[in-house]
Structures are given as structure tokens and as C-alpha cells.
Amino acid sequence: MQYSGDHINIQPVASSGLSPASVASLMLHGFNRHYSLFRYSAQRAKSLFESRQWQGIQQLTRERIEYYDTRVNECTNTLKKQLKDSYIPSEDQHFEFTAKQLDFWQSVKTEFIKLLADHHQPECAETFFNSVSCRILHRSYYNNDFMFVRPAVSTDYLDGVKPSYRSYYPLKNGIEKTVSSILTDYGLAAPFTDLPSDVHKISRRAVHHLRNIIKKTTDQRLAPDCQVHTLKSLFFRNKGAYIVGRLVNHNTVYPFAIPLIHDASGHLRTDALLYTSDDLSTLFSFTRAYFLVDMEVPSAYVRFLSSLIPRKPQAEIYTAIGLHKQGKTLFYRDFLQHLEHSHDCFDVAPGIHGLVMTVFTQPSYPYVFKMIRDRIRKDDMDNATVRSKYLLVKKHDRVGRMADTWEYSQVALPKSRFAPALLKELRDQTPAQIEETDDVIVLKHVYIERRMTPLNIYIQRAKDSSLESIVRQYGDAIKELAAANIFPGDMLYKNFGVTRLGRVVFYDYDEIQKMTEMNFRKIPEAPNEEAELSAEPWYPVGPNDVFPEEFRFFLLGNPKVRDAFLKYHSDLLEAQWWQNTREQVAMGKLSDMFPYEPSRRFEYIRSK
């Protein structure tokens, strides 16, 4: 294996004809090529972080998302050329296997399982096998005989040649010495500004937190075998690197993460100590860009992280660490399990119906399903445009303000689980996006997204004490998106949601555009009274022109909302603020947006 720039040159494996074993070997070879590039990306991220190349980290994050499909397509094309349709059911055959083809593809899976006996990423390799198979086989063969609908290899106790995490013993070595070792064992090629000070701050806050926690339990001391574990790879994202670990005391797990950032001089410093499950859940949120992290055994990392954030599904953890295809696999398995053990029907989602998407949900399931309408009721909007917007969000820095989505094709669901109103909606609005038989509805293309409380409904129900806070967050969300080069387009409250942890998140992407594409203008003074009273503007309006002072007319009808908005975000109604932000983005400036509250920051406490 040789590195050549951003690519890896690998000699093709020798093939022994069209045997199932040779096909399985070729498919595993394709996955290994992918995972080598995946790990190399994380190794590059370390170098980019050390040299403060923030744009490079963002570019690397975007590019890595495409790696998987590129490798799958390479593998699929190679297989199709070598097989030459001999073992691929054609449309002329009505996609039916002959007895020979049936045996062949079942044997390919059997041979693939044999190759995973000592593999360090078997669950991800199974997903890669599925992805290639989906491009070769007809949907009627998407079952466990031919694909890994259920996993074949257990990863419960899998680890690498060396353990995935380091262990420290604070009672033996002292807390400050332990913290110092934790900070320096990653071998970053950048010095700390003041390592003793960082060690003291981390130690003091950790001891303070532990005292508050331990005194509430029966075990009011550290156990003799108390340990600190930290994952061996740093987690890189945007301008930060994160040490992720846990303290284990009396079999109780206390999670923590330590963000590392660069100061103005280019030296390292610790920025905070995060120490609750909610802190870690926010850090690994579905509203943020995927981490770059070098893992020999990803299942060991996920198992470790699950002990820190037990409420977060493993599907979301795999996704957060960059293995979003494996996340999709686990998510779908969880969904099938839920479907099997529930009885309620899919139905049209409550709330205001959109002009672009048909949205439905299942009351017992905390996600919504979104399908693009065949006839979109917006000018200059079509299916391809909407997909491109969702892809933009997938690759973009979501800064904690845009929800990630799972994207699926050819999803077969039991027709009996569809409410009559939903069936009518799908037949009327998305007929080209579904296939219907007596028993099954097949969704040709669907987005699945975490269900949140729509902001418009939240505002209607909010008490005065919480209304001001949520309106302030709404404005903060718009400002943070703008600083990340995203103009939401349609900023109505119905397009935002509120998460379990009370964070305002944008989730309607059909009108988003980059800030750098927009032209923010102040409305020119009317030439006369007649022009000002006219229903038509007296000034020319370009396709990307935006007049922020108009926002008040469709956002601030509620007096209480208006008062809160003007208190914190009156600048959003001024073209100058938007122009300044666009200028900063165009210059390549990346704002500091921390995935934790300012009160967690050591710098914030010092300023207080």
C-alpha cells in the first residue's frame, strides 16, 4: 500500500475466476481501501490542527463524506465488468435468480463472513458488502440470505492489538500528575501556552465536581482501584480537538471531555472541562459536523462512548464519528425492530404542511419521514434542487443548528401500517416516489430526521418565563448559521425545531443558500407617497436580493415575541449586519462556535 497525495494506490487482488470466494475477496478489498483512506483522513486532521489550517479541516471533512460512495461505485463497476451479467439477474429475467445464480450469491455472503474472522472493522465491512449488493441485486433480494440484514460477526469484545484507551490511576500518581499525563500523551506537535496552569484548572474543576457528586452517594470517597480512561485518538472538528474519557469509581462511570484549542499565539490551551452526559450528548450531537478520529477498531470506540452517553443510540454515535453509512445500517435495523414490536400506523405529521415535502411520522417513533413532492409548489424548485440542498447540509458545518438526516432508497414498508389519510397524501403528492402492491409500499427516496417540537408550536405553548429565552436562541441560531455561510431563506418559525435539550435547530433546507451568494440591501427611500403605498416595489429586485428590514412583517406579529427579538437581535433587521457577516465569511474567517455553554469555558470564568 502506497500513499500518493490524497489517494492510495493498491495493486488489484488476484482473481481465481468467477468463484464466490474471489468476489467476496474483491468486495472486502474495496472496503479495506475505503477504511485506509478514512483513517488517513483522521491522521491528516491531526497535522492540520497542529498547524491551524482550519479551512483544510473543513475541506477534509466535506471530502471524506464522498469517500464511501466512491469506493462502493469502484467495487460495483469492477464486479459488473468481471461478472459480465452471468450472475446478475436482468430485467429480461424479471430479476429472478436461476438456481445457479441463487447458489452463487448466497455463497458470496458465506465466503465474505469467513474473511471477517480476524477483521478489526467487521461491522463496517458488512455494511460495505450491503452497499455493493444493493447496486447489483434487485430489491426483492434485500434479505438476510444475500445481505447482512442482521450482523453475522459480533463486535462485543473486539479490540485492536493495543487497547483502544489508556488507563491512569489518580490515587497512585496524584490527580495533577494524572491530568498532566493525559494532556501530553497525545504527542501534539504544538506546545501548551502554560501546561501547569491548564493542569491546575482541570484538576480543580474535576475535584469540585466529584465532591459534589460523591457526597450525594453512599461511596463518599475514591476507591483504591479508581481509574481514568481516555480514548487514544483525539476527536478533531473545526478548530478544536477533544480528549474523551471517563472516571470509573465504585463501578460508576463519570464521563468527561477536554476541548483543546489554539490561543492567539498559536499555542495550545485547554478551554473547558465537560463532565455530564448531556455535555457529551451535545458534543456528539446530530446537529454538528462529523468528527475526524483515527480508530483501528471503531466498535471499541462506540462501546466506550456508549458508556458515556447511554441515551444516545449507537447509530448516532457511529454517525458522529464519521461512519455515517454504518450509522444508517444500525438505524435501519433499529427501525425494523421497532416496527416489529409496535402497532401504531404511519400518518401525516401534524402541523403546517410544507410546499416541498410530504412529511409523515409514527406516533411511537421519535423520527419523521420526508419525501419530495412530485409537483413542488414553489417556483424554480425541482427534485434535483431539493436533493442538492440536503447534500449541502450533509457536507456543511452544521454548527449545532441544522439537523442531520438519514437518506434511504427503496424502503419497503407494510401497507397495513399506513393510515388512509397518509396513503391518500402519498398517492396525490408523491406518486412517482412510491411503488404500491397489495401488501407493500416502497418508498423510492426518503429522508428520515429526528422529530422535534416545531418552534411555532413551542412558542404558542411557552410561558412568558421561557419565551424570551427561546426567541433569543432563535436569533442566535440565525446568526450562527450566517457566520457558517448559510442563509436559511425561509426563516418562519415552522422551519425550526426545539430539541430534547432545548436547543433551537433549523430543519427545512429547500431554500437555503450560501451567504456569499446573497445580496443584502436596504430598501431605498420611496420617490413619492403613491409609490410607497403601491403593492409593487418601486425599486428593482434581483433573484438573490434580501431586504432584512422586511423580516419584522412576517416574524414579529406576536408582541411578546417582538419585544424579546428586538431586545437581543434587532441587528438582524438591518442590512448592514448581514453585509458585514457576508464579508467576513467571504474573507474565509471561521467564527468560534463551541459545542458547550460559555459558562463552561475557563476563559469565561476568569473574565467573571
C-alpha positions, 0 to 999 in steps of 0.5 A: 500500500502506497500513499500518493497525495490524497489517494492510495494506490493498491495493486488489484487482488488476484482473481481465481475466476468467477468463484464466490470466494474471489468476489467476496475477496474483491468486495472486502478489498474495496472496503479495506481501501475505503477504511485506509483512506478514512483513517488517513483522513483522521491522521491528516486532521491531526497535522492540520490542527497542529498547524491551524489550517482550519479551512483544510479541516473543513475541506477534509471533512466535506471530502471524506463524506464522498469517500464511501460512495466512491469506493462502493461505485469502484467495487460495483463497476469492477464486479459488473465488468468481471461478472459480465451479467452471468450472475446478475439477474436482468430485467429480461429475467424479471430479476429472478435468480436461476438456481445457479445464480441463487447458489452463487450469491448466497455463497458470496455472503458465506465466503465474505463472513469467513474473511471477517474472522480476524477483521478489526472493522467487521461491522463496517465491512458488512455494511460495505458488502450491503452497499455493493449488493444493493447496486447489483441485486434487485430489491426483492433480494434485500434479505438476510440470505444475500445481505447482512440484514442482521450482523453475522460477526459480533463486535462485543469484545473486539479490540485492536492489538493495543487497547483502544484507551489508556488507563491512569490511576489518580490515587497512585500518581496524584490527580495533577500528575494524572491530568498532566499525563493525559494532556501530553500523551497525545504527542501534539506537535504544538506546545501548551501556552502554560501546561501547569496552569491548564493542569491546575484548572482541570484538576480543580474543576474535576475535584469540585465536581466529584465532591459534589457528586460523591457526597450525594452517594453512599461511596463518599470517597475514591476507591483504591482501584479508581481509574481514568480512561481516555480514548487514544485518538483525539476527536478533531472538528473545526478548530478544536480537538477533544480528549474523551474519557471517563472516571470509573469509581465504585463501578460508576462511570463519570464521563468527561471531555477536554476541548483543546484549542489554539490561543492567539499565539498559536499555542495550545490551551485547554478551554473547558472541562465537560463532565455530564452526559448531556455535555457529551450528548451535545458534543456528539450531537446530530446537529454538528459536523462529523468528527475526524478520529483515527480508530483501528477498531471503531466498535471499541470506540462506540462501546466506550462512548456508549458508556458515556452517553447511554441515551444516545443510540449507537447509530448516532454515535457511529454517525458522529464519528464519521461512519455515517453509512454504518450509522444508517445500517444500525438505524435501519435495523433499529427501525425494523425492530421497532416496527416489529414490536409496535402497532401504531400506523404511519400518518401525516405529521401534524402541523403546517404542511410544507410546499416541498415535502410530504412529511409523515411520522409514527406516533411511537417513533421519535423520527419523521419521514420526508419525501419530495413532492412530485409537483413542488409548489414553489417556483424554480424548485425541482427534485434535483434542487431539493436533493442538492440542498440536503447534500449541502447540509450533509457536507456543511458545518452544521454548527449545532443548528441544522439537523442531520438526516438519514437518506434511504432508497427503496424502503419497503414498508407494510401497507397495513401500517399506513393510515388512509389519510397518509396513503391518500397524501402519498398517492396525490403528492408523491406518486412517482416516489412510491411503488404500491402492491397489495401488501407493500409500499416502497418508498423510492427516496426518503429522508428520515430526521429526528422529530422535534417540537416545531418552534411555532408550536413551542412558542404558542405553548411557552410561558412568558418565563421561557419565551424570551429565552427561546426567541433569543436562541432563535436569533442566535441560531440565525446568526450562527448559521450566517457566520457558517455561510448559510442563509436559511431563506425561509426563516418562519418559525415552522422551519425550526425545531426545539430539541430534547435539550432545548436547543433551537435547530433549523430543519427545512433546507429547500431554500437555503443558500450560501451567504456569499451568494446573497445580496443584502440591501436596504430598501431605498427611500420611496420617490413619492407617497403613491409609490410607497403605498403601491403593492409593487416595489418601486425599486428593482429586485434581483433573484438573490436580493434580501431586504432584512428590514422586511423580516419584522412583517412576517416574524414579529406579529406576536408582541411578546415575541417582538419585544424579546427579538428586538431586545437581543437581535434587532441587528438582524433587521438591518442590512448592514449586519448581514453585509458585514457577516457576508464579508467576513465569511467571504474573507474565509474567517471561521467564527468560534462556535463551541459545542458547550455553554460559555459558562463552561469555558475557563476563559469565561470564568476568569473574565467573571 
